[in-house]
């Protein structure tokens, strides 16, 4: 490995060590809990004409000193039930029942007492104080004094929830639309290339008009950045790179993205029934609907390599990279372990006339149609059988594949993809008659919570396009990564990638590449 590489990874090590040292731990639910200790404005007021004079309280028991549970036979429960019955208070848990045959916690009791006090204050405000007996008011005074701190906590929490609800209502983006974003910055260096920064920015608008539908609008921009692997693929005709003309066997998935803000996804999904989802759209990508995998599917979380997150024969690069107009259907058969998915996407569906009469439009070159049958058991096993038929650049493509994954436990899982197919016809992009029968495979292992809670580590390798009649060698890809979550919105991932014989060309040698991927989500 070149000396420059060791210097680069030494720098990566320092950055990663600093990130680990100064990272702020994230709570299990990722949210800041409201402070229940504010005691202002918590007293219950009674008009002077019916005021009960409270005895001086020289000692109020702390919450921790109160018993955790109160028996249904204790005087407090009996007194409160009697008051509730006399003054028309409907006590109950969320299911509107009050289980007087079991003990209640001090918070349950205080919540019920809070209901009684509110009803009493309401009656007093309506000038109905004459119906109260002195004995009842003394009982209320004692209960309020004994459970004062718990009542304060409940009232404060209610006020906090109300304030947060009002804040969310006033600052929400839309009543029907949620906005989130993602920024990927990759500092990368490798063989025969200078160090670069590759970036991709996305804004997602999720609009829902009912619980059974979702409209996705995604905007995307990049910096046209390249890594050392894409430099090697583009040195000659790019056949197997991230934006390869025949298949995607590239390095970083987020390279070569245009600087101009553009519409990347636009589609609407609705559910005619609980087991059926239908999607229609002007900008759809096959990888959103088929060949998905829990271990290798998201370049912002797991593997950065575009080849290792999709089967390049099943998900055709010329369709998936830019997206197109089409439709997709997913049917979970009678709620069983079997799901059928199908899609049809035309990359040039927005162009009624192209360079030739056989290109452009919804049903001409370039398009992809795919079918996938998934079996997903409760034993952490999933198997997907796949078939794709496509016409791209005047070439007929047919491919079949399998995508399988198995989780040993909550932390460790393995996955594999395998495909074989045929490319027939004169390809107008490479200006060559093709008669190819390629195969493709990849296997990998991912481990969660390795050494540090919340981390994800993985290693995978494979060969994207095995075909003796294309080039004089077979390209091989390898990647290892370690994803560290610094906060709810920031993650840092050192990754190492290796590509041998890029574009199936022996003269390209072996390319080593290191990347420090930082992801900001909001």
C-alpha positions in Angstrom: 0.0 0.0 0.0 1.5 3.5 -0.9 3.1 5.7 1.8 0.4 8.3 1.0 -2.2 5.8 2.1 -0.6 5.3 5.5 -0.5 9.1 6.0 -4.2 9.4 5.0 -5.4 6.7 7.3 -3.2 8.1 10.1 -5.2 11.3 9.6 -8.5 9.3 9.6 -7.5 7.7 12.8 -6.9 11.0 14.5 -10.3 12.4 13.3 -12.1 9.2 14.4 -10.4 9.3 17.9 -11.4 12.9 18.3 -15.0 12.1 17.3 -15.2 9.3 19.8 -13.6 11.4 22.6 -16.0 14.3 22.2 -19.2 12.6 21.1 -22.2 13.3 23.2 -24.1 10.1 24.2 -27.6 9.8 22.8 -30.5 8.7 25.0 -32.4 5.6 24.1 -35.3 7.5 22.7 -33.2 10.4 21.3 -35.4 13.1 23.0 -34.9 15.5 25.9 -37.3 14.8 28.6 -39.4 17.7 30.0 -38.4 19.0 33.5 -41.2 18.1 35.9 -39.8 20.3 38.8 -41.4 23.7 38.2 -43.7 24.5 41.1 -45.1 27.9 40.1 -48.8 28.4 39.9 -49.9 25.0 41.2 -52.1 25.9 44.1 -55.8 25.2 44.0 -57.8 28.4 44.7 -61.2 28.6 46.5 -63.2 31.8 46.7 -63.0 33.7 50.0 -66.6 33.1 50.9 -66.1 29.3 51.0 -62.4 29.3 51.8 -61.0 26.5 54.0 -58.3 27.7 56.3 -55.3 25.4 56.0 -53.3 24.5 59.0 -49.6 25.5 58.8 -47.6 22.8 57.1 -44.4 22.4 59.0 -43.4 19.3 56.9 -44.5 18.1 53.4 -43.3 14.6 52.6 -41.1 14.2 49.6 -42.4 12.2 46.7 -39.8 9.5 47.4 -41.2 9.2 50.9 -44.7 8.5 49.8 -45.8 4.9 49.3 -45.5 3.6 45.8 -49.0 2.0 45.9 -52.2 2.7 47.7 -54.5 -0.2 48.6 -58.1 0.1 47.5 -59.2 -0.2 51.1 -57.1 2.8 52.3 -59.0 5.8 53.5 -57.5 8.0 50.7 -59.0 5.8 47.9 -62.4 5.5 49.7 -62.6 9.2 50.4 -61.8 10.1 46.8 -64.3 7.6 45.4 -67.0 9.0 47.7 -66.2 12.6 46.7 -66.2 11.7 43.0 -69.6 10.0 43.3 -71.1 12.9 45.1 -69.9 15.6 42.8 -70.2 13.8 39.4 -66.6 13.1 38.6 -66.0 10.2 36.1 -62.8 8.7 37.2 -60.9 6.2 35.0 -57.8 5.0 33.3 -57.3 5.4 29.5 -59.9 2.7 28.9 -62.4 4.8 31.0 -62.6 2.2 33.8 -61.5 2.7 37.4 -60.2 -0.6 38.8 -61.0 -0.3 42.4 -60.1 -3.9 43.1 -56.3 -3.4 42.7 -53.8 -1.0 44.3 -53.1 2.3 42.5 -49.8 4.2 42.2 -49.4 7.6 43.8 -49.4 9.1 40.4 -52.7 7.4 39.3 -54.2 8.5 42.6 -52.9 12.1 42.2 -54.3 12.2 38.6 -57.7 11.1 39.9 -57.5 13.6 42.7 -56.7 16.3 40.2 -59.9 15.5 38.3 -61.9 15.8 41.6 -60.3 19.2 42.5 -61.0 20.6 39.0 -64.7 19.6 39.3 -64.9 21.2 42.7 -63.4 24.4 41.4 -65.8 24.4 38.4 -68.8 24.0 40.7 -67.5 26.8 43.0 -66.9 29.1 40.0 -70.6 28.4 38.9 -71.8 29.6 42.4 -72.7 26.1 43.4 -70.5 26.2 46.5 -73.5 25.9 48.8 -73.8 22.2 48.1 -70.4 21.4 49.7 -70.2 20.2 53.3 -67.5 21.4 55.6 -66.5 17.8 56.1 -65.9 17.3 52.3 -63.8 20.5 52.1 -61.7 19.3 55.0 -61.2 15.9 53.4 -60.1 17.6 50.1 -57.7 19.9 52.0 -56.0 16.9 53.6 -55.7 15.0 50.4 -54.4 18.0 48.6 -51.8 18.6 51.4 -50.6 15.0 51.5 -50.2 14.7 47.8 -49.2 18.3 47.0 -45.9 17.5 45.4 -47.3 14.8 43.2 -50.1 17.1 42.1 -47.5 19.8 41.3 -45.5 17.3 39.1 -48.6 16.3 37.2 -49.8 19.9 36.6 -46.3 20.9 35.5 -46.1 18.0 33.1 -49.5 18.9 31.7 -48.4 22.5 31.2 -45.2 21.4 29.5 -47.1 19.1 27.1 -49.5 21.9 26.3 -46.6 24.3 25.6 -44.8 21.8 23.4 -48.0 21.0 21.5 -48.6 24.7 20.9 -45.0 25.1 19.8 -45.2 22.2 17.4 -48.4 23.5 15.9 -47.0 27.0 15.4 -43.7 25.9 13.9 -44.7 22.8 11.8 -43.8 23.0 8.1 -47.3 22.0 7.0 -50.3 20.2 8.4 -50.0 17.6 5.6 -46.3 17.6 4.8 -43.1 16.8 6.7 -39.7 18.1 5.6 -36.4 16.3 6.2 -33.0 16.5 4.7 -29.7 14.7 4.4 -26.2 15.9 3.6 -23.3 13.5 2.8 -19.7 14.7 2.8 -17.1 12.2 1.9 -13.4 13.1 2.3 -11.7 10.5 0.1 -8.2 9.7 -1.2 -6.9 6.7 -3.2 -4.5 5.2 -5.7 -3.6 7.5 -8.7 -5.8 10.3 -7.5 -5.6 13.4 -5.3 -7.7 13.8 -2.2 -11.2 15.1 -2.8 -14.4 16.0 -1.1 -17.6 14.4 -2.6 -21.0 15.7 -1.5 -24.6 15.1 -2.0 -27.6 17.0 -0.5 -31.2 15.9 -0.5 -34.4 17.5 0.7 -37.4 15.2 1.1 -41.1 16.3 1.3 -43.4 13.6 2.7 -47.1 14.6 2.1 -50.0 12.5 3.4 -53.6 13.2 2.9 -54.8 10.1 4.7 -53.2 7.3 6.7 -53.2 5.1 3.6 -51.2 7.4 1.2 -47.9 9.2 0.8 -46.6 11.6 -1.8 -42.7 11.8 -1.9 -41.0 14.8 -3.5 -37.2 14.7 -3.4 -34.8 17.4 -4.5 -31.1 16.6 -5.0 -27.8 18.4 -5.8 -24.1 17.4 -5.5 -20.7 18.8 -6.4 -19.9 16.6 -9.3 -17.2 15.1 -7.1 -15.2 12.0 -8.1 -13.3 9.4 -6.2 -10.2 7.4 -7.3 -12.4 4.5 -8.4 -14.6 6.6 -10.7 -11.4 8.2 -12.1 -10.2 4.6 -13.0 -13.5 3.7 -14.6 -13.7 7.0 -16.6 -10.1 6.7 -17.9 -11.4 4.7 -20.8 -15.0 4.0 -21.7 -17.0 3.8 -18.4 -18.6 0.3 -18.6 -18.8 -0.8 -15.0 -18.5 2.4 -12.9 -21.1 4.2 -10.7 -22.6 5.7 -13.8 -21.4 2.7 -16.0 -23.0 2.2 -19.4 -23.5 -1.6 -18.9 -23.8 -2.1 -15.2 -23.0 -0.4 -11.8 -19.9 -1.8 -10.3 -18.6 1.5 -9.0 -17.2 3.0 -5.8 -18.9 5.7 -3.8 -22.6 5.8 -4.7 -22.9 9.6 -4.2 -20.2 10.6 -6.8 -20.8 12.4 -10.1 -24.0 14.1 -9.0 -24.7 17.4 -10.8 -24.4 20.7 -9.0 -27.8 21.9 -10.3 -30.7 21.3 -7.9 -33.0 18.9 -9.6 -36.0 16.7 -9.0 -34.8 13.3 -8.1 -38.0 11.5 -6.9 -41.7 12.3 -7.4 -44.2 9.5 -6.8 -47.5 8.9 -5.0 -48.2 5.6 -3.1 -51.7 4.6 -1.9 -53.2 1.5 -0.4 -56.5 0.2 -1.9 -56.4 -2.5 0.8 -54.2 -3.3 3.8 -52.2 -5.9 1.8 -51.8 -3.9 -1.4 -49.7 -0.8 -2.2 -49.7 1.0 -5.5 -47.2 3.6 -6.6 -47.4 6.0 -9.6 -44.9 8.6 -10.4 -42.9 10.8 -12.8 -39.6 10.2 -11.1 -39.1 6.7 -9.7 -36.0 4.4 -9.1 -36.2 0.6 -9.2 -34.0 0.3 -6.1 -36.8 2.0 -4.0 -39.1 -1.0 -4.6 -37.0 -4.1 -5.3 -33.7 -5.7 -4.3 -33.9 -4.1 -0.8 -31.9 -5.6 2.1 -31.5 -4.7 5.7 -27.7 -5.1 5.7 -26.7 -3.4 2.5 -29.2 -0.9 1.1 -28.4 2.7 2.2 -25.1 4.5 1.3 -25.7 7.0 4.1 -25.8 4.3 6.7 -24.1 1.1 5.6 -22.0 0.3 2.5 -21.0 3.3 0.4 -20.3 1.2 -2.7 -23.0 1.5 -5.3 -22.3 -2.1 -6.4 -22.6 -3.6 -2.9 -26.1 -2.1 -2.2 -27.8 -3.5 -5.4 -27.5 -6.3 -7.9 -26.3 -4.5 -11.1 -28.1 -7.0 -13.4 -31.5 -6.7 -11.6 -31.4 -2.9 -10.9 -30.3 -1.4 -14.2 -27.9 1.5 -13.8 -29.2 3.5 -16.7 -32.7 3.5 -15.2 -32.0 3.7 -11.5 -29.3 6.4 -11.6 -31.6 9.2 -12.9 -35.1 7.6 -12.4 -38.0 7.7 -14.7 -41.8 7.6 -15.0 -43.7 4.5 -14.2 -45.6 2.4 -11.7 -45.0 -0.2 -9.0 -47.2 -2.6 -7.0 -46.5 -4.5 -3.8 -48.9 -7.2 -2.6 -48.5 -9.0 0.7 -50.4 -12.2 0.0 -53.2 -12.5 2.6 -50.9 -11.2 5.3 -48.6 -14.2 4.9 -44.8 -14.4 4.7 -44.9 -14.0 0.9 -44.9 -10.6 -0.9 -45.0 -10.0 -4.7 -43.5 -6.8 -6.1 -43.5 -5.6 -9.7 -42.6 -2.4 -11.5 -42.2 -0.7 -14.8 -40.1 2.4 -15.2 -39.2 4.3 -18.4 -36.1 6.5 -18.1 -37.2 8.8 -21.0 -40.9 8.8 -20.2 -40.9 12.6 -20.3 -39.5 12.8 -23.9 -42.1 12.0 -26.7 -39.4 12.3 -29.4 -35.8 11.2 -29.1 -33.0 10.6 -31.5 -34.8 7.7 -33.2 -38.5 6.7 -33.5 -37.7 3.7 -31.2 -36.4 5.8 -28.3 -38.2 8.0 -25.8 -41.7 7.9 -24.3 -43.2 5.5 -21.9 -42.9 2.3 -23.9 -39.7 2.7 -25.9 -36.0 2.5 -25.2 -35.0 3.0 -22.3 -37.2 1.0 -19.9 -37.1 -1.7 -17.2 -39.7 -4.1 -16.0 -39.1 -6.3 -12.9 -40.8 -8.8 -10.7 -39.8 -10.0 -7.3 -41.2 -12.7 -5.0 -40.1 -12.4 -1.3 -40.4 -14.9 1.5 -39.7 -13.4 4.9 -40.0 -15.6 7.9 -40.1 -14.8 11.6 -36.8 -16.6 12.0 -34.8 -13.6 10.6 -34.6 -15.2 7.2 -35.6 -13.4 3.9 -35.2 -14.7 0.4 -36.1 -12.8 -2.8 -36.4 -14.3 -6.3 -36.1 -11.7 -9.0 -36.5 -11.2 -12.8 -35.8 -8.1 -14.9 -36.5 -7.4 -18.6 -35.1 -4.2 -20.0 -34.3 -2.4 -23.3 -31.4 0.1 -22.9 -29.5 1.8 -25.7 -31.0 -0.7 -28.3 -29.8 -3.7 -26.2 -32.2 -6.4 -24.9 -31.4 -7.3 -21.3 -32.8 -10.2 -19.4 -31.7 -11.1 -15.9 -32.7 -13.4 -13.0 -31.4 -13.2 -9.5 -31.7 -14.0 -5.8 -31.2 -11.8 -2.8 -31.0 -13.5 0.6 -30.2 -12.4 4.1 -30.1 -14.1 7.5 -29.8 -12.6 11.0 -28.0 -14.7 13.6 -29.3 -12.4 16.3 -30.1 -8.8 16.9 -26.6 -7.7 16.1 -25.1 -10.0 13.4 -26.4 -10.7 9.9 -25.1 -12.0 6.6 -26.4 -11.3 3.1 -25.8 -12.3 -0.5 -26.9 -11.4 -4.0 -26.4 -13.4 -7.1 -27.6 -12.8 -10.7 -27.2 -14.0 -14.3 -28.4 -12.6 -17.5 -28.0 -11.8 -21.2 -27.2 -8.6 -23.2 -28.1 -8.9 -26.8 -28.0 -6.3 -29.7 -26.0 -3.4 -31.0 -25.5 -1.1 -28.1 -25.6 2.5 -29.3 -23.8 3.9 -26.2 -20.7 1.7 -26.5 -21.1 1.5 -30.3 -20.7 -2.3 -30.3 -22.6 -5.5 -31.0 -23.2 -7.3 -27.7 -23.7 -11.0 -27.1 -22.9 -11.2 -23.4 -24.1 -13.7 -20.7 -22.8 -12.1 -17.5 -23.1 -13.3 -13.9 -22.8 -11.1 -10.7 -22.4 -11.9 -7.0 -21.8 -10.2 -3.7 -21.7 -11.4 -0.1 -21.3 -9.5 3.1 -21.4 -9.4 6.9 -22.7 -6.6 9.2 -22.4 -6.3 13.0 -24.2 -3.8 15.1 -23.0 -2.4 18.5 -19.5 -3.6 17.9 -17.4 -2.3 20.8 -19.6 0.9 21.0 -23.4 0.9 21.4 -25.2 2.3 18.3 -22.4 1.5 15.8 -22.7 -0.6 12.6 -19.7 -2.4 11.0 -19.6 -4.4 7.8 -17.4 -6.0 5.2 -18.5 -7.3 1.8 -16.9 -8.3 -1.5 -18.1 -9.4 -4.9 -17.7 -9.3 -8.7 -20.2 -7.1 -10.6 -19.9 -8.4 -14.2 -18.2 -11.8 -14.9 -18.0 -12.3 -18.6 -15.1 -13.6 -20.6 -16.1 -11.7 -23.7 -15.9 -8.3 -22.0 -12.3 -7.3 -21.3 -9.4 -9.4 -20.3 -10.0 -9.8 -16.5 -12.9 -9.7 -14.0 -13.5 -6.7 -11.8 -13.5 -7.4 -8.0 -14.9 -5.0 -5.4 -14.2 -5.1 -1.6 -15.4 -2.7 1.2 -15.2 -2.5 5.0 -16.8 0.3 7.1 -17.5 1.3 10.7 -20.4 3.7 11.2 -20.3 5.7 14.5 -23.3 7.8 15.5 -22.2 10.9 17.2 -25.6 12.4 17.9 -29.2 12.0 16.7 -28.3 14.0 13.5 -24.6 13.3 12.8 -22.7 10.1 12.0 -19.1 9.5 10.9 -18.0 6.4 9.0 -14.4 5.5 8.0 -14.4 3.1 5.1 -11.9 1.3 3.0 -12.6 0.2 -0.6 -10.6 -1.9 -3.1 -11.3 -2.4 -6.8 -9.2 -4.7 -8.8 -9.3 -4.7 -12.6 -11.8 -1.8 -13.1 -14.0 -2.2 -16.2 -12.7 -5.8 -16.5 -9.4 -4.4 -17.6 -6.2 -6.0 -16.3 -4.1 -2.9 -17.0 -6.1 -0.8 -14.4 -4.4 -2.8 -11.6 -5.6 -2.5 -8.0 -7.1 0.7 -6.6 -7.1 1.3 -2.9 -9.4 4.0 -1.6 -10.2 5.4 1.9 -13.2 7.6 2.7 -14.3 9.4 5.8 -18.1 9.8 5.3 -20.0 12.3 7.4 -23.8 12.4 7.3 -25.9 15.2 8.6 -29.7 14.5 8.9 -32.4 17.0 9.9 
